[in-house]
Amino acid sequence: MAAPVASGPALAPPRSAAARAVARGMMLAALLSLACNLGALTVPIFNMELFNRVLPTRNHATLWAMCAGLAIALALYIVLDQFRSTVLAALANRVSRQLMPQVLDAVATAPATANRGEPLHDLERLRMFFASPVCVAPFDLAWAPVLLLVLLLMHWGYAATAAVSVLILLGLNTLGDMLTRRHLIRASHAAAAELRDVAGAFRGAEAVLAMDMLPALSARWERQHGAVRAEVNRAMLQSRAVAALNRTMRMAMTGTMVALGLVLVLNGDASSGSMVAGNMILARLLLPFEQISNTHRQWVEALAAWRRLRELLESPPPPERYRTKLPRPLGALQVDRLVHIQAGGDRPVLRGLSFALEPAEVLGIVGPSGAGKTTLIRLILGMYQPTAGGVFLDGHPTYLWEREDFSRHVGYVPQALALVEGTVAENIARMQPPDLLRVRAAAIRAGIHAAIVALPHGYATRVAGMTLSAGQRQRIAIARALYEQPRLLILDEPSAFLDQDGEAALCALIADLRAEGTGTILVTHRPALIRVADKLMVLKDGLIDRFGAREAVLSALNAPPVRVVRATPVREVLS
């Protein structure tokens, strides 16, 4: 058996790569913020020099020279600020691009009861946060000591007034965070639960409408939404009160700075230009505090989204998959002492299953609901990692097989008929650029070619814009599974939406595939499909109840139960 190739640094987990990208991107944004803040200092310095140099001397040459210098400084500031915005946008896209595959994988393998849309929503919220200037407000805040130093060079009174102002606003922001954080986190979790319930209800929209469940669901959603609104309103009222107090204090502080400057100028302790510059520098110093106060909700929601994504991706990294393509398999399948316990569960769904399937054999799997049939199929497909034991295709563990390479050899038709937004041809070609000859050949084998040709745009018809019957969707899913000419075909209730003719065509297709050397695994209860199987497996409570040749298993299932008769004691016979 080939061993997986060890990974190097380039194959670090996506979440680690995203964390490094955030660290590098934010470091560059911090340096650019430093340069931007230096550029912003030119305006107060310009105004101070106007009062100190130009106004007393009335020298127009000095004025024009200073205006030219200011224009150059402002142009450089605009370039640096735009570059910072570009860096943040690139950082947001890179984080989203690196985390998206892992998030999608976690969403795809999540339990059916999970809210699959919430992680994607969190990822988009995180992307928008990094792309906005909100995330660099702390860097502007970190510039405060430099601004205080500039004010100190002008006069210690300016620096003292600014320091007191900073402490007051810092206290107000801390108070606002203490008052609103808990309510915003509760609202975020309540909104996520509400979205989960809405999504679950719309998945069963037909039953909701048919049995008039909509009024009861509307009342339930209203109660949930009322709880969300209550938490948000409580947080917003408190946040607005703190923000209003924050703005009031800012205006009072700028007025105080002007009054202080006027006193210093009248006493001859400072220049008139310093009074104007000190007020402008104070406004620049206090601006990040107001920004953080106004964007506090965005910070809390972004941090909550990051924590949820981190929890989703905190599971140990999966074993390294094969990094080279394996030879095309013959289709020999071996399941060896397979055990699987679902994440968060304490009871095994499958308990030590062992069986083998030769190339080109057809295996039918039957059993009651909850027996573990779908879990077994997903383990064969390598979607889940076995808790113990393993599944091997031509001796290679399916879970470690590189997914793109594995999908070329194994076709799958799930029980849930979910086609992806795109054209019919793209769906059959598995959302890759379609090879129209192969697409057409797969559609003909699946018995859907004539129906596709009859569509308004044939194979170019978009799935979302066309009402396809459940039977047509199922045949398109079968064509998709056949597109790569697999060596093993796995069908989970493939005739659930097929009529009698469609079921007969599917049986003929399975027989043809067997003659060509392709094996098939069927999860079904249809007698016609069971008759086409070479072997039959009966699953019950995660165990193999029966396994063997089809006729032998059917005979065992149809045999009358053995009656246990109490034996007559020997002494009674002798007497």
Secondary structure, DSSP 8 states (H G I E B T S, - for coil): --------GGG--HHHHHHHHHHHHHHHHHHHHHHHHHHHTHHHHHHHHIIIIIHHH--HHHHHHHHHHHHHHHHHHHHHHHHHHHHHHHHHHHHHHHHHHHHHHHHHTS-TTS-THHHHHHHHHHHHHHHSGGGGHHHHHHTHHHHHHHHHHH-HHHHHHHHHHHHHHHHHHHHHHHHHHHHHHHHHHHHHHHHHHHHHHHHTHHHHHHTT-HHHHHHHHHHHHHHHHHHHHHHHHHHHHHHHHHHHHHHHHHHHHHHHHHHHHHTTSS-HHHHHHHHHHHHHHHHHHHHHHHTHHHHHHHHHHHHHHHHHT-S--------S--------EEEEEEEE--TT-SS-SEEEEEEEE-TT-EEEEE--TTSSHHHHHHHHTTSS--SEEEEEETTEEGGGS-HHHHHTTEEEE-SS----SSBHHHHHTTTS---HHHHHHHHHHHT-HHHHHTSTTGGG-BSTTS---HHHHHHHHHHHHHTT--SEEEEESTTTT--HHHHHHHHHHHHHHHHHT-EEEEE---HHHHHT-SEEEEEETTEEEEEEEHHHHHHHHHS----------HHHHH-
